[in-house]
Amino acid sequence: MWILLWIAIGIRSAMDLSFKSAVHHLHFDGIDSFVPNFIKLLRMPIYWFANVVALVSMGLWVLVLSQFDLSYAYPLFSICYVVIIIMGRFLFQEHLDKYKIIGISLIALSSIVLALSH
């Protein structure tokens, strides 16, 4: 069942990165820009891919919850934050300073401690 948990974490991370990719070059600056940008979004294949991945993620999450306690699975899913922040740096050139590195290191460490407790 561990493989299911790690696949679910990977799929969840892929979902968030896909949604970010879809909106990366759109600028929702206010009410006036919402409708035109949303129409652009609906025309993007990556947006629809992200929605499919979201459905897969939901299905995997249900399977994970059927096998693991919520008090274990949900905090372990915080490893998604680490993956997403690191991938955001490489895919979208997002800023990664020492405070973010310290923060994601603490999240990763807590996830390792949690994983070892099971």
C-alpha positions in Angstrom: 0.0 0.0 0.0 3.0 2.3 0.4 3.3 2.5 -3.4 -0.3 3.7 -3.6 0.5 6.5 -1.1 3.6 7.7 -3.1 1.8 7.5 -6.4 -1.1 9.6 -4.9 1.5 12.2 -3.7 3.1 12.3 -7.2 -0.3 12.6 -8.9 -1.4 15.4 -6.5 1.9 17.3 -7.2 1.4 16.8 -10.9 -2.1 18.2 -10.6 -1.0 21.4 -8.9 1.9 21.9 -11.3 -0.4 21.4 -14.3 -2.9 24.0 -13.0 0.0 26.4 -12.4 1.2 25.8 -15.9 -2.2 26.5 -17.3 -2.4 29.9 -15.6 1.2 30.8 -15.7 0.9 33.4 -18.5 -2.6 34.6 -17.6 -3.1 37.8 -15.6 -6.2 38.0 -13.6 -5.9 41.6 -12.6 -9.6 42.3 -11.7 -13.2 41.6 -12.7 -12.7 42.9 -16.2 -9.9 40.5 -17.0 -11.6 37.5 -15.4 -13.9 36.4 -18.2 -11.4 36.8 -21.1 -8.7 35.0 -19.2 -11.1 32.3 -18.1 -12.1 31.7 -21.8 -8.4 31.5 -22.7 -8.0 29.0 -19.9 -10.8 26.8 -21.1 -9.1 26.6 -24.5 -5.8 25.3 -23.0 -5.2 21.5 -23.2 -3.0 21.7 -20.1 -6.0 23.0 -18.1 -8.1 20.0 -19.2 -5.2 17.6 -18.5 -5.0 19.1 -15.0 -8.7 18.5 -14.5 -8.3 14.8 -15.5 -5.3 14.5 -13.1 -7.5 16.1 -10.4 -10.1 13.3 -10.8 -7.4 10.7 -10.7 -5.9 12.4 -7.6 -9.3 12.3 -5.9 -9.7 8.6 -6.7 -6.3 7.8 -5.4 -6.9 9.9 -2.2 -10.0 7.8 -1.5 -8.0 4.6 -1.9 -5.3 6.0 0.4 -7.8 6.9 3.0 -9.3 3.4 2.9 -5.8 2.0 3.7 -4.3 4.5 6.1 -5.5 6.5 9.1 -6.3 10.1 8.2 -4.0 11.3 11.0 -1.2 9.6 9.1 -2.0 10.0 5.5 -3.0 13.7 5.5 0.2 15.0 7.3 2.3 12.8 5.0 0.7 14.5 2.0 2.6 17.6 3.1 5.5 16.2 1.1 3.5 17.6 -1.9 4.5 21.1 -0.7 8.1 20.2 -0.9 7.8 18.7 -4.4 5.7 21.6 -5.7 8.0 24.3 -4.3 11.1 22.6 -5.8 9.4 22.0 -9.2 8.1 25.6 -9.2 11.7 26.8 -9.0 12.7 24.7 -12.0 9.6 24.9 -14.2 8.5 28.4 -13.5 11.7 30.1 -12.2 10.0 30.9 -8.9 12.1 32.5 -6.2 13.5 30.1 -3.6 15.2 31.9 -0.8 16.8 30.5 2.4 13.6 30.8 4.4 11.7 28.7 1.9 14.5 26.2 1.9 14.5 26.0 5.7 10.7 25.7 5.6 10.5 22.9 3.0 13.4 21.1 4.8 11.4 21.1 8.0 8.3 19.8 6.2 10.4 17.1 4.6 12.0 16.2 7.9 8.6 16.0 9.6 7.3 13.8 6.8 10.3 11.4 7.2 9.6 11.2 11.0 6.0 10.5 10.3 6.8 7.9 7.7 9.1 6.1 10.1 6.4 6.1 12.8 4.2 3.8 10.7 
